Amino acid sequence: MSDYSETTQLRTRCTILESQINVLQTRNSELQKRIDQLEKTSTPLYKEVPNVGKFPVDYTSLGPDDGDFQI
């Protein structure tokens, strides 16, 4: 009798875990789609300067220049 009970408990636990995995996979897929949408709409354009780095093409994203940096 105890063998049957342990087997039943394990099967129940496996079923619950499989269900949780399915829910998490669905949520992950939905979140990935949302991330892809956000990246497409909010990715600023950059210009690559060799041996220096990437700089935004649209400088309005940098904010106003307060003139604080002086040579």
N, C-alpha and C positions, 0 to 999 in steps of 0.2 A: 504494500500500500504506500509506503513512504517513497519508493522508487517512482511510482506513478505521480505522486504529488510533486516531487522534485522536478521531474520531467515537465510536468504541466507548468510549474512556476518558471522554468527556464524558457519554455516556448512562449509564455506570456511576456516575459521580459524581452525576448528577442523581437516579438511582434511590436512591442512598445518602442523599442530602439529603432526598428526599421521605419516605423511611422514618423518618429522624430527626425530621422535622417532625411526622409522625403520632404518634410516640412522645411527643414534647413536648406536643402538643395533648391527648393522652389524660391525661398526668400533670397538666397544667394544669387540666383539667376535674376530675380527682379532687381536686386540692388546693383548688380553688374550692369544691367540695362540702364538704370538710372545714372550710374557713374559715367557710362559712355555718353549719355545725353548731355550731362553737365560738362564733360570735357569738350564736347563738340561746340557747345554754346559759349563757353567761357575761356577757351584757350586763346591767349593773345598770340599774335604773329610775332615771330622773332627773326632777326637777321643774324646769321652766324658770321662772326669775325674770326678768321683763322688765327690760332694760337692765342686768342684772347677770351672768347666766349660768346654767349648769345645775348642780344640786346633787343628790347621791344621795338617793333617798327612804329607802333602808335605810342608816342611819348606821353599822351594824356594819361596813361595808366600810372605814370610815375608821380603824378601830383605836381602841385606848384613848386617852383624853384624859389626858395626863400633867400637865396644869395648868401647863405651862411658859409659855404666853402669858398675861400678866397686864396689866391696865390700871392 
